[in-house]
Amino acid sequence: KATRPVAKGVKFKSGGKKEVEAERASRVEKIKVSFVLGENRIAKSGEKSIYVRIVSPDGKEITKSADSGNMFSFNGSKGYFAGKEDVDYRNEELAVDVFCESPTPFIPGKYLITIGCDNVIIGETSVTLK
């Protein structure tokens, strides 16, 4: 389970080395989704792929490319992911950050965010850009 999920718009300064929070859609370069994978003694340890699905205010899924290579399964459905992070899960708490890009400029409004792993939804959050 993803605990304490938080999403925010970010832009980068100093040649991409310094991350700065941005609230205006016109300034956002990526959406950063941060959460903690909780301890789970039932889950198998090892490499896990974490997927982040973002639905924009106009109802479209954000993805780099609308092809099957950018899809993932969750709760019996399929969707496009905006970001993916591979982690080495050891059945203990693990902080995870996933940076999500959009092929088109971000627009003002509320973005709905779903976090998935092992074909299930493990967390949800949202972010509103001005």
Secondary structure, DSSP 8 states (H G I E B T S, - for coil): -EEEEEEEEEEEETTTTEEEE--SGGG--EEEEEEEE---SSS--EEEEEEEEEE-TTS-B--S--SGGGEEEETTEEEE-SEEEEEEE-SS-EEEEEEE--SS---SEEEEEEEEETTEEEEEEEEEE-
